[in-house]
C-alpha cells in the first residue's frame, strides 16, 4: 500500500486539485467516494504516479464555509477558516443587510468575523457611522482602509497574521484591490501553482490559498459574492444576531419567531432601544427573503 502523506489543499485546477506537501505542490485526483474537497482542507494523499497524487481522506475540519448550489444543495467554498473579513464600502453603498447575512452565517459556524470598511478616502455619512457603532458595540473588529490610498492596510495585515482568513463582500467594494495590496506577488504565486502541477489552468474564479509573507494564510475566492443562508434554520438566523442570543431564552414561547409573537423578548428589546431597531428590522427582512432556508 502506498504511503499516506499529509497535505494542504491550496487550489482547484481544471484537471484536479493542487495539494501542498512540505515545499512542493502536486496535482491530485480524489477518490470518488470522498465528499467534495475544499480549499483549506487538510488531507491524506498518496502518489499514484511520479508526478501525480490521489487524495484518500479529508482530515477533520474545524470549520466549513459553503455556498448555494443547484437543486437546493450547497457546495464547499473553503475549510478551516478562522476569520471572515467582510468587506463593504462607502460606494456603491453600504449593504448592511448583506453584512448581517454574512455575520449570521459566521456566528452559526463559529467562525470569527471582522468588518473592513473600504474607500474611506470618500466622504461618509453620519448614518453609516451610527450603524458602525452598533457593530463595534457587539464586539466585531472594524478596520477602516482605502485600497486606493493604501491607508489602514498595515493594521489589516497585522490582523491577518497567524490565522487562516478570507475576504468576503459584494462586487464593487474593492475586494480584489485589497487582496492585491495584501498579496503583492499574487499573480506570480498563482502562475507557480499552475506551472508546478503542469496540468490544468488556474481559473480566476477558483478559490486559492496564499501564504502571507508575514505569516498566516489568506483564501481568495474571487467568484464568491455571497454565501447563503441555505444551511440555517429559523432559530439559527435569530442566533446569528449576536445581541439576540441572551434574549432568546427569555421569550415566552420556545418556538418564538420574534415577529408579533406574544412575550417576545427580542422584539421588546428592539422597541425599548436596548438593541438596534435597524438590525432587528434587517433580521425580519432576511427572514422574509429566504423562507426556503428555514427547516
N, C-alpha and C positions, 0 to 999 in steps of 0.2 A: 504493500500500500504506500502511495506517495506521501511524503512528509507534509503535514499541515503547518502552514505558516500564518502568522497574524498580519493583517494589512489594514489599511485605511482607504475607504472609497473616496476618491477626490474628484471624479468626474464621470458623467455618462458620455460615451462617444458613439458615433454612428454604428460601429461594429461590436461594441461591447462596453466594458466598464474599466476605467483606469483605477488601479489599486496601487497604493504606495506601500512599499515594504523596505524598511530602513531608508536608504537614499535612492532606491530605484523605483521606477514606475513600470508596471506591467499590465498589458491588456488582458482582461479576464472575461470569461463567459460565466453564466450562473447555471447551477443545476435547475432543471425545470420545476422540481417540487418546492423550491425556495420561493418565499414571497418576494415582492419587488424590493430590490436593493436601493437604498437612498444614499445620496452624497452625505458623508459624515459617519456612515456605518463603519464599525469595526467588524472585520470578517476573518474567517479562516479560509485559506485557499491553498491549492496545490498546483504544481507545474504540470501542465498537460502536454506541453512541447517545450523546446528550448526557449522560445520567446513568448509563450502564452500560458495563461493560468486558468484555473477553474475555481470559482467561489463555491465552497462546500457548505458553509454555515454562516449565518448572521449572528454575531455576538449580542448579548442583551443590550437594549438601548435604554438610555436614561431619559430620552425624550424623542418624540417624532412629530414633525410638522407635516400635515397633509393638505392637499387642495382638492376641490371638487373635480370629478372626472365624469366620464359618460355613464349613463344608466343609473344615476344617483349614487355611484360609487366614489371612493376617494383614492388619490394617488399620493404616495410619499413624496415629499419635497426635499426634506433634509432631516438628518437624525443627529442626536446627541448635542443639540444646541443648548447653550447655557442662557444666552440673552438674545432677544429680538430687539433690534433698534428700529423703531417705527419712524420713518422719515416723512415729514409733511412740510409744507412751505406756505409762505405768505401769498405767493402766486403759484398756480392758478387760483386756489382758495384753500383755506384750512378745512379739510373734510374731517370734522370731529366725529361724525357718525362712523366713518371707516376706521378712524383711530380707535374708537370704542370697540369696534368689532375685533380688531387685532388684539387689543388688550384682553377682551373677554376670552378669546381662544387661548392666549398665553396663560391666563390665570388658571384655566382648566387643565392645561398641560403641565403645570408647574414649571413653565419656562419664564425666566425673569424678562421684564420688558422695560425699555427706556425710550424716551422721546427725543427726536432730533429735529429741531426747527431749522430748516434751511432757508436761504435767501434773506438773511437778516440784514443785508445791505439795503433792502427795500423798506419803506415806511410801513409800520404796522399799527393796527387799531387798538384802542382800549379794550374792545370786546374780546379780541384774541388774548390779550394779557389776562383778562378776567378768567377766561376758560383755562389758560395755562396754570393759573394759580390753583385751580381745583385739582389738577393732576399732581402738582407739586405737593399739595397738602395730603394727597393719598399716598405719597412716598415714591412716585415714579420719577427717576432722574430725568432732567431736561438738559439737553445740550443745544446751545444756540450757535449755529455755524453759517458761514457763507462759502460755498464751494468756489464761487466766482472770485471773491476777495481773499480766499484762503484764510479766513478768520475762524477761530474756535476749533480748528482741526486738531491742534496738539492735545487739547483736553479730551476730545473724542478718541483719539488714538490711544491715549492712556487708559481710557475706559475699556478698550478692546483687548488690552494685554491680558495674557494668562487665561483666556477662555475661548470657547467656540461661539462666534457671534454671527448674526445675519442681519442685513438691512432689508426692510420691507417698506413698501409705500406705493402709492398710485403713480402712474406715468406723469411726467411733468414736474415732479417735485425735486429732481436733480439727484436721484439715487445713483445713476451711473457716473455723474461728475464726482460725487463724493467717493464712490468706490475707486475711481481712477486716482483721486488725490490720496487715498489711504494706501493703495497698491500701485505706486508709480510704474512698476515694471510688469503690470498685469498682462499686457499683450505678449511680452516675452515668455512669461510663465505659462500662458495658455498655449503658445506655439510649442513650448518644450514638452507639454503633456502629449500633444498630437504627434510630434516628431518621435518622441521616445517610444510610444506604443506602435508606431509605424502603420497603424490601421485606423481608418475611421476619422473623419474630420471632426474637430470640436465645433459644435454649433453655438451660436451666440445666445440662444435661449436656454442652453443647458446650465443647470446648477454646477458650480465648480467650487472646490475648497482651496483657498490660498493660505499659505503660511505667511504671517506678517513678520516683517523684519525685526520688530521689537518684541516678538513673542505673541502667541495666540493665533487663532485661525479665524478667517472670515469666509463664510459661504456666500457666494454671489449667485443670485438666481434672477437674471435679467427678465425672464419671462413671467415672473411672479408679481402680479399687481395685487393679488388678493388671495388670502387663504380663508376658506369659507367656514360657516358655522355648521356644516353638514354633520359633524360628529357630536354636536352638542344637543342636550335635552333642554327643555324649557327651564328646568331647575338649574341646568348648567349655565345658561345665559345669565340668569339672575346672579348666580355665584360669581360669574365673570366680572361683575361690577363690584370692585373691592369694598366700596362703602356699604354695600347691601349685606355683606357676609355676617356681620354681627347683629343685623336686624332680622334676618330671615327666621330665626328660631323664635322671635317674639311675635310673629304673625299668628292670628287666632287659629288659622287652619293650616294643616301640614301641606295641603295641595294649593296653597295661595298662589295666584297667578300675578299678584302685585299690580292688578288693574284697578277694578272697583270693588274688589273683594272686601267683605266686612272684616274689620280688625286687622287690616294690612299695615304692618309697622313700617314697611318701606315707603309706601305712598304717604303716610302721615309724616314721616321724617322729611320727605321732599316738600310737602306742603308747609311744614313748620320752618323750613330753611335750615334744617340740621344737616341735610345732604344737598348736593347740587340738583336743583329742579331741571336744569337743561340736560344734565346727564340722565336723570330719570326719564325725561321725555324722549331722549335718544334710545334708551332701553326699550321703551314702548314701540318706537319706530322699528328697531331691529326685530322685535318680537313679531310685528306685522309683516316685515319684509321677508322673513324666512320661515313661514309656517311649516314648510316641508321638513325643516331640520328638527322639528320637535317630535320626540318619540315618548 
